Amino acid sequence: MAAFDYPKNEGVAFVEQEELIAIRRQLHQIPEIGLEEKETQAFLLNEIDKMKQPYLQVRTWQTGILVFIEGKNPQKTIGWRADIDGLPIQEEVISAFQSKRPGFMHACGHDFHMTIGLGVLKELSQQQPDNNFLFLFQPAEENEAGGMLMYEDHAFGEWLPDEFYALHVNPDLPVGTISTRVGTLFAATCEVNITLKGKGGHAAFPHQANDMVLAATNLIQQAQTIVSRNVDPVVGAVVTFGTFHAGTACNVIAEEATLSGTIRTLTAETNEQTQRRIREISEGIAQSFQCEVSVHLDQKGYLPVVNEPACTTNFIEYMSKQATVQFRQAPVAMTGEDFGYLLSKVPGTMFWLGVASPYSLHSAKFEPNEEALLFGVEAVSGFLKSLDN
């Protein structure tokens, strides 16, 4: 992979690039889906144990980890979050450290998130800060909204931060780049699962059956009118169906069809409006095709990621002044991220970190540039230290 020539920062004293790369590669080999990250948790706990300090405390919540650094004269608690789960994707990148788990991969860069989190924790824990710091290694970002689960289960307790920060790797940005914006950064999301049930039959006698392939096809087509005719075009929304399963043979009329997809909107209100129209259209299709329909809409904790103005303005001002950082104003993205739930409870900021991958997030060929690891630790450590002054 080609090297990237960005200005090097001498601001970290305890973290080395080689160490970060070794950690990332070990984590990359053991991807686990949400709430099943047992080996990942054990690996992280072992690394954290190497940082023992009298002012450092550790708690676990299911497969998540909370690390608290007690300040000397705390005026606030500053939080940093790294998600830890992988995806059910078969990796296609051939390397000496490719996934050892068939069908699973760190295709969203959470191995980078964890590694940077460990590096920043090591840097900040070497000497006791004035303020408190909380490092959250959070499970189940991809599937179960782990941040919401932890908050609702009171996992933070008295460690709940006053400010919360997090990053997400971005394959389209070069190494050395950080990008964010005040206000909405990522979309609210909702998973859609629909089942249509009718009467199957022989392909030669369609008048005696009830074709669920035809019903489901009409439903998908009608659902696309929600964005074009029900949602304010200035506001925007996305309705995508990613799976369609029906039928057993070419000469059998299908009696059942199942669809799954996603809704993406920039406000919770538009998400609710789109969900309502999905349900109304589905019920209309069922009446029209004289079949049964089951609609399951699951928003979980995937609210929009809304960056709080004061925290984000301060973050942007800091990063814009760093010679080591190429800062860019970020456009709004329809990406979903469960950090939005935590930001609905605690003010803070999420930002993009450039990793220059030729392939996108969630691709089986996703291959982020490892030079972003040390840069990320340098940039984040410097920012968090600035909050402690």
N, C-alpha and C positions, 0 to 999 in steps of 0.2 A: 504494500500500500504506500502511496506517495506521501512524503513528509510535507508538513505544512509549516511555513516559516512565519510564526506569530511571535511578538515580543515576549520573552520569558520573564516571569515575575519571580523575584527572589524572596517573596513574602511568606513562604512556608519553610519552616526550619526542620520539621520532623517527618516529612512525607517525601518519598522518592518515587519517581515514575516507574521504576522496575517493580517496586513493591505493589503499586496500584495495578499494574498490568497483570501480575501474578494472581492477585486477588480476583480481579475481574474474570480471568480465564478459568479459575476454579469455580466461581459462581456460575459462569456461562455453561458449564458442563452439567449442572444439576437443576435445571428449570423444573418448577413445581407449580401447579395451578393453585388458585386462591384457597386458603384455609387448609392446604395440605403441604405447606412449605416447611416440613419438619427438618429435613436435612439442611435446607437453607438457613433455618433458624439456628440449628446447632453450629453451623459454620460461622455465622455472624456472632453468636455468643462467645465462641472461642476467640475470635479476633478482638472482641470488646474486652474479654478477660485480660488480654495482654496490656490493656491501658489502665490497669488498676490504679486508682487514686482514692484517698480517704473521702474526697468530696464528690465521688462519682457513684451513683446508685443505678441498679438495673432491675427492671420488672419485665415480666412477660405477660402477654394476653393471647391465649390460644397460640398461634404461630407468629404473632407479632412481638416486637421488643420495644420497650421504652427505656432510654438512658437519660438520666438526669444529672446535670453538672450543677452542684450547689455553689452559688456565688458568694463572695466574701461580704458584699454589702448590697444585696439584691434590691433593685427597684422594680424589676419586671422579670418575666420569664420569656425567653426568645426561643421559638420552636423551629426545628428543621425536620422535614419529612422526606423519607425515601421509601418507595414501594418495592416489594420484594418478589412478587409472583411472576411466573412465566405464562406462556400461551400454548394451547393445544395445536401446534404447528410442527410439521416435520422439517427439520433444518436441512437446507440445501447448500450451505456454505461448508466447503471441505477445509478442515484445519486440524491441527493437533489438539485443539481444545474444543471441538464441536460437542454438541449436546450428547450426553451418554444415555439420555432417556428417549427412546423412539417415540415420535409423535409429539414431543414437547420441545419448546425452544424459548430462549429469551429474545423474542422478535420485537419487543417494544423498548428495549434498552434498560430494563430494570436492573440488569447486572451492572450497568454503568451507574445507575442511581444509587445502588447499594454501595458500590466501591467508592464513589465520591463521598457518600455519607460517612463511611468509615474513615476516609482520609481527613475530612473536616473534623470529625469527632476526635481523632488522634491529635490533630493540630490544636484544637481548642482546649483539650483536656490536660495538656502538659503542664499548664500552670493555672491556678484557680482564677476564674474571671470574677469581675465585680457582680455581674448579674447572673441569674440562673439561665441555663440552657437546657432544652429538652430535644433529644434526638429520637424521632419515631421511625422505626423500621416497620412499615405497615404492610400487612398481608392483603390479598384479595382486592387489589385495585381493579383488575380486569373483569371480575365476574360477580362479586358480592358486595361491592361498595364497603370495603373493610374499614375505611375511615369513619363512615357513618356507624357501622357496627360497634367500633371501639368507643365512639363518643356516646352512643345510646346506652352502652353497657357500663358507662362511667369508668372506663379504663384509665383515663388521664388523672382523675382525682384532683388532688391539690397541685399536680404538675401541669395542669392545663395552661398552655402558653397565653401570653398577652398579645403576641404577634406570631404568625406562622408563615414559613417560607418553604418553597419547593421548586424543583426544576424538572423539565422533561427534555430529553434529547431530541434534536431536530436533524434529520438526515439531509435536509435541503440547505442548511446553513454551514459555512466553513468553520473549521476549528478556530477558536479564538473569538467567536461571535456569541453574543448574548442578546436576546430579543424579548421584549414584553411590551405591555401597554397598560395604561390606567383603565379601569372598568372591565367589561367583559372580554375575556381572552379566548375561552373555549365554550362550547355549546352544552346545553342540557340534552340528555339523551334518554331514550325510552326503548326497551326491547319489545317487539311485537311478535306474538305467536298466535296464529289463527288456524283452526281446524274446521273444515267443511265436510258434512256427512250427508250423503244422499242415497240413491238406489243404484247399485251396479247392474251390469248385464252384458249380453253378447253384443259385440260390435255391429253385427248384422241387424240387430233389432233396437236401434237407439230410442224408438218411441216407447219402449217398455222400461227404459232405465232413466237415470238422472245423472248427467255427466258432471262430475266434480272438477275435472280438468277445465272444462269450459267455464264453470262457475268461478273457480279460482283465478282463471285468466282475466275474466271480467272484473273481479275484485281488485287485482293488481292494477289494471288500467284505470279504474275509477279512483283508486287511491292517489294516483299521480295528479288528479285534478285538485287535490287539497292544496298543494303548494301553488299551483297556477291560478286557482280561483277562490280560495278561502283565506289564504294568508297574505297579509299586506306585503307587497314585493319589497318594500323598504326594510321590513323586519327580517324576512327570509326564513326558510325551513328546508329540511331534507327529509324525504320519505323513501327509503330503500328497502326492497325485499331481496334478501340474499340467498334464501333457499325456497324451493318449491318441490314437494314430493307428492307423487300421485301415481296410481296404477301399478299393475303387476304383469301385464302382457299387452302386446300390440293389438290383440283382438278382443280385449276386455274393457268395457266402459268402467272407469274408476268410480267407486262408491265413496271414496274419501280422498281429500287433499289437505296437505298441511303446508303452511307458509310461515316463514320467520323473517324478521327484518328489524329495522331501526328507524327511529325518529330522531332528528337532530334539529334543535332550535336554539336561538340566542337568548330567549327568555323563558322562564318557567310558564308564563301565561300562554305563550304561543304553543308550548309543548302540550299543555292541557287542552287547548283548542284543537290541535292536530290529533291528539288521542281521541277526543270526542267524535271528530269526523271519521276517523278510522272505524270506530265502533258503529256509528250510524250507517256508513256505507256497507259494512259487513252485514248488518241486520237487513239492509235493503236488498243486498244480493241474495241472502237466504230466502227472503220473501219472494223475490223474482224467480229464483230457480227451485223453489219449493224444497228446500233442504234445511238442515240444522247447521248452526254456526256457533263456535266457541271462540271468544276473543280474550286473550290474556295480554294485558299491557303492564309492563313492569319498569317503573322509573327508578326504583330503589333510591340510592342516594346520589344519583348523577345529576346534580344541579349545575347550572352554568358556573364556570370558574370566573368569578368577578373579583378583580384585583382592587383592594381598598386604596383610595386616592392618596392618602398621606404616606402610607407604607411604600406604595409603588413609586410615587414621585421621588421619595428619598432614595429608593433603590436605583432608579434611572439616573438620578443626579450623581450617585456614587459611581456607577459603572461607566457613565459617560466621561468621567474624569480620569479613568484608569488607562494608562498608556498600553497596558497589556490586553485591553478589551476593545473589540470592535462592536459597539452597541448599535442595534437597529430597532426602530419602532416596529412593533409586530402588528400585522393585520389580525382581525378576528378570524378564528378557525372553527370549523364544525367538529373538531376533535372533542371527544368526551373524556372527562377525567374526574374521578371521585374526590379529588382534593377540593372541588367546588363545594362539597358538603361542609368540610371543615372551615372553608373560608366564609360560609354562611353563618358560622358560629364565632369565628375568631378572625379579626382583620389580618390581612397579609397579602402576599404576592407569590404568583407562580410565573416562571419564565422559561423560554426556550434556551437550550445550550446546543450550539452547533457541533455536529459529529461527522458531517460530510460523508454520508453513506450513499453509494450509487443506487441503492434500493430503499424503498420506503419502509416506514414503520409497519409492523405486522406482515412483512414479506418474509418468505422462507429464505431469502437471500440477503436479508438485512445484515449489514456489516459495518458498524460504526468505527470511526478512526480512534484508536486508543490514545493518541496524543491529546485528545480532549479530556482525559482523566485528570492529569496533573493540572491542566488549565482550569478545569472545573473546581478542583480543590483549592487552588490559589484564589480564584475569583470569589468563591463562596466564603472561604475562611476570612479573606480580607473584609468582605461586606459584613459578616457577622461580628467580627472584631470591632468594626466601626460602630456597631449598635451598642457595644459594651462601654464605649467611652463617655 
